[in-house]
Amino acid sequence: MSGDVPGWVEASAQRTLTQLHDLVGGPGLAAAAVVPGLLAAVDQHAAAVRDILVMGVSSRGVAGGVLLAGYARGLMANGASFGDGLLT
């Protein structure tokens, strides 16, 4: 990811992204195909992800994958607040 980020931070970020993909990747896209409005919400999150990866944030020296993992953790925390247990 980046030489400026400790290896354990990168490893943690990769685990978070893998967890999110495993939990909701395929099933989420399948649901988006049949639930009205869900695909639009996914598209909005995809745009945010692209922005993180392309433009980064004000923090310098932070790898895009680490920033993306932080965004994913926020999504998982928000999903957990709905109480379905899927993202906890």
MINU-260844 format. One record per atom (N, C-alpha, C): x, y, z; residue in three letters; residue number from 1; atom name. Coordinates in nm, 4 decimals, m for minus. Layout:
% MINU-260844
[pt [X Y Z] "ala" NUM "CA"]
...
END
This chain:
% MINU-260844
[pt [0.0822 m0.1190 0.0000] "met" 1 "N"]
[pt [0.0000 0.0000 0.0000] "met" 1 "CA"]
[pt [0.0864 0.1251 0.0000] "met" 1 "C"]
[pt [0.1596 0.1492 0.1114] "ser" 2 "N"]
[pt [0.2449 0.2667 0.1177] "ser" 2 "CA"]
[pt [0.3577 0.2417 0.2144] "ser" 2 "C"]
[pt [0.4769 0.2912 0.1808] "gly" 3 "N"]
[pt [0.5910 0.2764 0.2687] "gly" 3 "CA"]
[pt [0.5790 0.3599 0.3945] "gly" 3 "C"]
[pt [0.4887 0.4575 0.3981] "asp" 4 "N"]
[pt [0.4719 0.5454 0.5129] "asp" 4 "CA"]
[pt [0.3811 0.4867 0.6205] "asp" 4 "C"]
[pt [0.3176 0.3762 0.5929] "val" 5 "N"]
[pt [0.2219 0.3164 0.6852] "val" 5 "CA"]
[pt [0.2814 0.1877 0.7415] "val" 5 "C"]
[pt [0.2764 0.1726 0.8756] "pro" 6 "N"]
[pt [0.3287 0.0477 0.9338] "pro" 6 "CA"]
[pt [0.2579 m0.0748 0.8773] "pro" 6 "C"]
[pt [0.3320 m0.1847 0.8669] "gly" 7 "N"]
[pt [0.2762 m0.3077 0.8107] "gly" 7 "CA"]
[pt [0.1526 m0.3572 0.8820] "gly" 7 "C"]
[pt [0.1483 m0.3434 1.0145] "trp" 8 "N"]
[pt [0.0309 m0.3924 1.0883] "trp" 8 "CA"]
[pt [m0.0932 m0.3105 1.0541] "trp" 8 "C"]
[pt [m0.0763 m0.1818 1.0222] "val" 9 "N"]
[pt [m0.1904 m0.0983 0.9830] "val" 9 "CA"]
[pt [m0.2427 m0.1444 0.8474] "val" 9 "C"]
[pt [m0.1510 m0.1703 0.7558] "glu" 10 "N"]
[pt [m0.1914 m0.2196 0.6244] "glu" 10 "CA"]
[pt [m0.2603 m0.3555 0.6360] "glu" 10 "C"]
[pt [m0.2072 m0.4436 0.7202] "ala" 11 "N"]
[pt [m0.2671 m0.5766 0.7380] "ala" 11 "CA"]
[pt [m0.4068 m0.5644 0.7972] "ala" 11 "C"]
[pt [m0.4241 m0.4771 0.8937] "ser" 12 "N"]
[pt [m0.5558 m0.4555 0.9534] "ser" 12 "CA"]
[pt [m0.6539 m0.4014 0.8504] "ser" 12 "C"]
[pt [m0.6067 m0.3072 0.7684] "ala" 13 "N"]
[pt [m0.6919 m0.2515 0.6633] "ala" 13 "CA"]
[pt [m0.7350 m0.3598 0.5654] "ala" 13 "C"]
[pt [m0.6408 m0.4455 0.5262] "gln" 14 "N"]
[pt [m0.6733 m0.5524 0.4314] "gln" 14 "CA"]
[pt [m0.7745 m0.6494 0.4918] "gln" 14 "C"]
[pt [m0.7598 m0.6820 0.6202] "arg" 15 "N"]
[pt [m0.8568 m0.7715 0.6860] "arg" 15 "CA"]
[pt [m0.9959 m0.7097 0.6866] "arg" 15 "C"]
[pt [m1.0040 m0.5793 0.7138] "thr" 16 "N"]
[pt [m1.1333 m0.5107 0.7149] "thr" 16 "CA"]
[pt [m1.1988 m0.5158 0.5778] "thr" 16 "C"]
[pt [m1.1216 m0.4870 0.4732] "leu" 17 "N"]
[pt [m1.1773 m0.4883 0.3377] "leu" 17 "CA"]
[pt [m1.2199 m0.6282 0.2961] "leu" 17 "C"]
[pt [m1.1420 m0.7278 0.3328] "thr" 18 "N"]
[pt [m1.1770 m0.8668 0.3019] "thr" 18 "CA"]
[pt [m1.3045 m0.9071 0.3753] "thr" 18 "C"]
[pt [m1.3145 m0.8673 0.5030] "gln" 19 "N"]
[pt [m1.4345 m0.8990 0.5815] "gln" 19 "CA"]
[pt [m1.5586 m0.8370 0.5183] "gln" 19 "C"]
[pt [m1.5484 m0.7119 0.4803] "leu" 20 "N"]
[pt [m1.6631 m0.6453 0.4189] "leu" 20 "CA"]
[pt [m1.7020 m0.7132 0.2880] "leu" 20 "C"]
[pt [m1.6042 m0.7466 0.2060] "his" 21 "N"]
[pt [m1.6323 m0.8148 0.0799] "his" 21 "CA"]
[pt [m1.6974 m0.9495 0.1042] "his" 21 "C"]
[pt [m1.6439 m1.0263 0.1983] "asp" 22 "N"]
[pt [m1.6988 m1.1588 0.2261] "asp" 22 "CA"]
[pt [m1.8417 m1.1516 0.2786] "asp" 22 "C"]
[pt [m1.8697 m1.0509 0.3610] "leu" 23 "N"]
[pt [m2.0025 m1.0401 0.4210] "leu" 23 "CA"]
[pt [m2.1089 m0.9914 0.3244] "leu" 23 "C"]
[pt [m2.0752 m0.8922 0.2445] "val" 24 "N"]
[pt [m2.1804 m0.8286 0.1642] "val" 24 "CA"]
[pt [m2.1500 m0.8161 0.0163] "val" 24 "C"]
[pt [m2.0325 m0.8560 m0.0280] "gly" 25 "N"]
[pt [m1.9965 m0.8392 m0.1687] "gly" 25 "CA"]
[pt [m2.0963 m0.8993 m0.2647] "gly" 25 "C"]
[pt [m2.0989 m1.0296 m0.2753] "gly" 26 "N"]
[pt [m2.1899 m1.0977 m0.3678] "gly" 26 "CA"]
[pt [m2.3361 m1.0822 m0.3307] "gly" 26 "C"]
[pt [m2.3723 m1.1123 m0.2047] "pro" 27 "N"]
[pt [m2.5128 m1.0964 m0.1656] "pro" 27 "CA"]
[pt [m2.5629 m0.9529 m0.1804] "pro" 27 "C"]
[pt [m2.4764 m0.8571 m0.1529] "gly" 28 "N"]
[pt [m2.5168 m0.7166 m0.1647] "gly" 28 "CA"]
[pt [m2.5472 m0.6779 m0.3076] "gly" 28 "C"]
[pt [m2.4634 m0.7219 m0.3992] "leu" 29 "N"]
[pt [m2.4891 m0.6907 m0.5397] "leu" 29 "CA"]
[pt [m2.6133 m0.7622 m0.5912] "leu" 29 "C"]
[pt [m2.6367 m0.8841 m0.5441] "ala" 30 "N"]
[pt [m2.7585 m0.9558 m0.5836] "ala" 30 "CA"]
[pt [m2.8823 m0.8821 m0.5330] "ala" 30 "C"]
[pt [m2.8762 m0.8340 m0.4091] "ala" 31 "N"]
[pt [m2.9890 m0.7583 m0.3529] "ala" 31 "CA"]
[pt [m3.0086 m0.6275 m0.4284] "ala" 31 "C"]
[pt [m2.8982 m0.5624 m0.4646] "ala" 32 "N"]
[pt [m2.9080 m0.4355 m0.5370] "ala" 32 "CA"]
[pt [m2.9772 m0.4524 m0.6713] "ala" 32 "C"]
[pt [m2.9692 m0.5710 m0.7278] "ala" 33 "N"]
[pt [m3.0327 m0.5955 m0.8570] "ala" 33 "CA"]
[pt [m3.1846 m0.6018 m0.8460] "ala" 33 "C"]
[pt [m3.2373 m0.6297 m0.7272] "val" 34 "N"]
[pt [m3.3821 m0.6482 m0.7145] "val" 34 "CA"]
[pt [m3.4506 m0.5499 m0.6192] "val" 34 "C"]
[pt [m3.3750 m0.4775 m0.5390] "val" 35 "N"]
[pt [m3.4348 m0.3835 m0.4435] "val" 35 "CA"]
[pt [m3.4264 m0.2423 m0.4998] "val" 35 "C"]
[pt [m3.5423 m0.1806 m0.5248] "pro" 36 "N"]
[pt [m3.5416 m0.0453 m0.5809] "pro" 36 "CA"]
[pt [m3.4642 0.0521 m0.4907] "pro" 36 "C"]
[pt [m3.3819 0.1318 m0.5509] "gly" 37 "N"]
[pt [m3.3075 0.2334 m0.4775] "gly" 37 "CA"]
[pt [m3.1755 0.1862 m0.4196] "gly" 37 "C"]
[pt [m3.1608 0.0559 m0.3999] "leu" 38 "N"]
[pt [m3.0383 0.0054 m0.3392] "leu" 38 "CA"]
[pt [m2.9192 0.0223 m0.4327] "leu" 38 "C"]
[pt [m2.9395 m0.0001 m0.5610] "leu" 39 "N"]
[pt [m2.8299 0.0167 m0.6561] "leu" 39 "CA"]
[pt [m2.7814 0.1613 m0.6578] "leu" 39 "C"]
[pt [m2.8728 0.2568 m0.6463] "ala" 40 "N"]
[pt [m2.8337 0.3979 m0.6410] "ala" 40 "CA"]
[pt [m2.7502 0.4261 m0.5169] "ala" 40 "C"]
[pt [m2.7878 0.3673 m0.4036] "ala" 41 "N"]
[pt [m2.7104 0.3856 m0.2804] "ala" 41 "CA"]
[pt [m2.5715 0.3244 m0.2947] "ala" 41 "C"]
[pt [m2.5639 0.2067 m0.3552] "val" 42 "N"]
[pt [m2.4348 0.1424 m0.3783] "val" 42 "CA"]
[pt [m2.3500 0.2297 m0.4704] "val" 42 "C"]
[pt [m2.4114 0.2873 m0.5711] "asp" 43 "N"]
[pt [m2.3390 0.3746 m0.6630] "asp" 43 "CA"]
[pt [m2.2830 0.4967 m0.5909] "asp" 43 "C"]
[pt [m2.3587 0.5524 m0.4966] "gln" 44 "N"]
[pt [m2.3095 0.6664 m0.4192] "gln" 44 "CA"]
[pt [m2.1877 0.6272 m0.3357] "gln" 44 "C"]
[pt [m2.1920 0.5087 m0.2754] "his" 45 "N"]
[pt [m2.0769 0.4619 m0.1980] "his" 45 "CA"]
[pt [m1.9578 0.4342 m0.2896] "his" 45 "C"]
[pt [m1.9844 0.3823 m0.4084] "ala" 46 "N"]
[pt [m1.8760 0.3578 m0.5038] "ala" 46 "CA"]
[pt [m1.8082 0.4895 m0.5418] "ala" 46 "C"]
[pt [m1.8869 0.5945 m0.5571] "ala" 47 "N"]
[pt [m1.8299 0.7259 m0.5887] "ala" 47 "CA"]
[pt [m1.7420 0.7749 m0.4735] "ala" 47 "C"]
[pt [m1.7859 0.7529 m0.3504] "ala" 48 "N"]
[pt [m1.7053 0.7926 m0.2349] "ala" 48 "CA"]
[pt [m1.5747 0.7148 m0.2310] "ala" 48 "C"]
[pt [m1.5820 0.5865 m0.2627] "val" 49 "N"]
[pt [m1.4617 0.5029 m0.2664] "val" 49 "CA"]
[pt [m1.3659 0.5529 m0.3732] "val" 49 "C"]
[pt [m1.4176 0.5831 m0.4905] "arg" 50 "N"]
[pt [m1.3319 0.6361 m0.5972] "arg" 50 "CA"]
[pt [m1.2650 0.7661 m0.5526] "arg" 50 "C"]
[pt [m1.3409 0.8523 m0.4870] "asp" 51 "N"]
[pt [m1.2836 0.9779 m0.4395] "asp" 51 "CA"]
[pt [m1.1709 0.9534 m0.3402] "asp" 51 "C"]
[pt [m1.1908 0.8596 m0.2472] "ile" 52 "N"]
[pt [m1.0876 0.8273 m0.1491] "ile" 52 "CA"]
[pt [m0.9618 0.7778 m0.2187] "ile" 52 "C"]
[pt [m0.9793 0.6891 m0.3144] "leu" 53 "N"]
[pt [m0.8633 0.6301 m0.3807] "leu" 53 "CA"]
[pt [m0.7925 0.7268 m0.4751] "leu" 53 "C"]
[pt [m0.8686 0.8143 m0.5415] "val" 54 "N"]
[pt [m0.8090 0.9051 m0.6387] "val" 54 "CA"]
[pt [m0.7563 1.0324 m0.5723] "val" 54 "C"]
[pt [m0.8378 1.0928 m0.4878] "met" 55 "N"]
[pt [m0.8008 1.2220 m0.4315] "met" 55 "CA"]
[pt [m0.7447 1.2120 m0.2900] "met" 55 "C"]
[pt [m0.7730 1.1027 m0.2227] "gly" 56 "N"]
[pt [m0.7286 1.0896 m0.0848] "gly" 56 "CA"]
[pt [m0.8034 1.1857 0.0050] "gly" 56 "C"]
[pt [m0.7461 1.2090 0.1198] "val" 57 "N"]
[pt [m0.8003 1.3064 0.2144] "val" 57 "CA"]
[pt [m0.6856 1.3958 0.2566] "val" 57 "C"]
[pt [m0.7120 1.4853 0.3487] "ser" 58 "N"]
[pt [m0.6097 1.5817 0.3865] "ser" 58 "CA"]
[pt [m0.4880 1.5176 0.4520] "ser" 58 "C"]
[pt [m0.5001 1.3970 0.5053] "ser" 59 "N"]
[pt [m0.3868 1.3283 0.5666] "ser" 59 "CA"]
[pt [m0.2890 1.2848 0.4587] "ser" 59 "C"]
[pt [m0.1656 1.3223 0.4718] "arg" 60 "N"]
[pt [m0.0633 1.2804 0.3762] "arg" 60 "CA"]
[pt [0.0068 1.1566 0.4302] "arg" 60 "C"]
[pt [0.0539 1.0734 0.3413] "gly" 61 "N"]
[pt [0.1286 0.9554 0.3818] "gly" 61 "CA"]
[pt [0.0433 0.8393 0.4270] "gly" 61 "C"]
[pt [m0.0875 0.8477 0.4082] "val" 62 "N"]
[pt [m0.1754 0.7371 0.4448] "val" 62 "CA"]
[pt [m0.2158 0.6653 0.3173] "val" 62 "C"]
[pt [m0.1935 0.5359 0.3144] "ala" 63 "N"]
[pt [m0.2229 0.4566 0.1953] "ala" 63 "CA"]
[pt [m0.3718 0.4571 0.1659] "ala" 63 "C"]
[pt [m0.4052 0.4542 0.0359] "gly" 64 "N"]
[pt [m0.5456 0.4533 m0.0049] "gly" 64 "CA"]
[pt [m0.6237 0.3379 0.0548] "gly" 64 "C"]
[pt [m0.5604 0.2214 0.0654] "gly" 65 "N"]
[pt [m0.6284 0.1065 0.1246] "gly" 65 "CA"]
[pt [m0.6623 0.1269 0.2708] "gly" 65 "C"]
[pt [m0.5771 0.1985 0.3424] "val" 66 "N"]
[pt [m0.6034 0.2282 0.4831] "val" 66 "CA"]
[pt [m0.7204 0.3255 0.4937] "val" 66 "C"]
[pt [m0.7227 0.4258 0.4073] "leu" 67 "N"]
[pt [m0.8356 0.5192 0.4053] "leu" 67 "CA"]
[pt [m0.9646 0.4463 0.3698] "leu" 67 "C"]
[pt [m0.9562 0.3585 0.2723] "leu" 68 "N"]
[pt [m1.0729 0.2817 0.2297] "leu" 68 "CA"]
[pt [m1.1230 0.1915 0.3425] "leu" 68 "C"]
[pt [m1.0313 0.1311 0.4161] "ala" 69 "N"]
[pt [m1.0715 0.0466 0.5290] "ala" 69 "CA"]
[pt [m1.1422 0.1293 0.6352] "ala" 69 "C"]
[pt [m1.0955 0.2521 0.6585] "gly" 70 "N"]
[pt [m1.1645 0.3399 0.7532] "gly" 70 "CA"]
[pt [m1.3060 0.3693 0.7078] "gly" 70 "C"]
[pt [m1.3223 0.3924 0.5802] "tyr" 71 "N"]
[pt [m1.4558 0.4148 0.5243] "tyr" 71 "CA"]
[pt [m1.5419 0.2893 0.5412] "tyr" 71 "C"]
[pt [m1.4830 0.1729 0.5152] "ala" 72 "N"]
[pt [m1.5564 0.0464 0.5293] "ala" 72 "CA"]
[pt [m1.5976 0.0239 0.6742] "ala" 72 "C"]
[pt [m1.5078 0.0554 0.7687] "arg" 73 "N"]
[pt [m1.5429 0.0408 0.9108] "arg" 73 "CA"]
[pt [m1.6626 0.1294 0.9455] "arg" 73 "C"]
[pt [m1.6664 0.2493 0.8892] "gly" 74 "N"]
[pt [m1.7811 0.3373 0.9118] "gly" 74 "CA"]
[pt [m1.9097 0.2786 0.8561] "gly" 74 "C"]
[pt [m1.9015 0.2187 0.7378] "leu" 75 "N"]
[pt [m2.0190 0.1530 0.6798] "leu" 75 "CA"]
[pt [m2.0659 0.0378 0.7676] "leu" 75 "C"]
[pt [m1.9709 m0.0422 0.8164] "met" 76 "N"]
[pt [m2.0069 m0.1564 0.8997] "met" 76 "CA"]
[pt [m2.0673 m0.1108 1.0320] "met" 76 "C"]
[pt [m2.0143 m0.0041 1.0904] "ala" 77 "N"]
[pt [m2.0699 0.0488 1.2151] "ala" 77 "CA"]
[pt [m2.2112 0.1009 1.1919] "ala" 77 "C"]
[pt [m2.2316 0.1683 1.0790] "asn" 78 "N"]
[pt [m2.3644 0.2182 1.0468] "asn" 78 "CA"]
[pt [m2.4617 0.1023 1.0259] "asn" 78 "C"]
[pt [m2.4177 m0.0005 0.9545] "gly" 79 "N"]
[pt [m2.5033 m0.1183 0.9346] "gly" 79 "CA"]
[pt [m2.5353 m0.1874 1.0655] "gly" 79 "C"]
[pt [m2.4385 m0.1942 1.1562] "ala" 80 "N"]
[pt [m2.4602 m0.2580 1.2856] "ala" 80 "CA"]
[pt [m2.5636 m0.1819 1.3674] "ala" 80 "C"]
[pt [m2.5754 m0.0511 1.3451] "ser" 81 "N"]
[pt [m2.6708 0.0283 1.4215] "ser" 81 "CA"]
[pt [m2.8151 m0.0076 1.3880] "ser" 81 "C"]
[pt [m2.8361 m0.0772 1.2747] "phe" 82 "N"]
[pt [m2.9702 m0.1201 1.2382] "phe" 82 "CA"]
[pt [m3.0112 m0.2473 1.3108] "phe" 82 "C"]
[pt [m2.9145 m0.3125 1.3768] "gly" 83 "N"]
[pt [m2.9463 m0.4243 1.4629] "gly" 83 "CA"]
[pt [m2.9708 m0.5569 1.3954] "gly" 83 "C"]
[pt [m2.9372 m0.5725 1.2666] "asp" 84 "N"]
[pt [m2.9614 m0.7006 1.2017] "asp" 84 "CA"]
[pt [m2.8481 m0.7979 1.2263] "asp" 84 "C"]
[pt [m2.7357 m0.7497 1.2797] "gly" 85 "N"]
[pt [m2.6239 m0.8375 1.3121] "gly" 85 "CA"]
[pt [m2.5380 m0.8772 1.1940] "gly" 85 "C"]
[pt [m2.5726 m0.8348 1.0751] "leu" 86 "N"]
[pt [m2.4980 m0.8759 0.9561] "leu" 86 "CA"]
[pt [m2.3550 m0.8240 0.9579] "leu" 86 "C"]
[pt [m2.3363 m0.7003 0.9965] "leu" 87 "N"]
[pt [m2.2048 m0.6393 0.9869] "leu" 87 "CA"]
[pt [m2.1336 m0.6258 1.1211] "leu" 87 "C"]
[pt [m2.1685 m0.7063 1.2165] "thr" 88 "N"]
[pt [m2.1003 m0.6978 1.3463] "thr" 88 "CA"]
[pt [m2.0055 m0.8107 1.3637] "thr" 88 "C"]
END
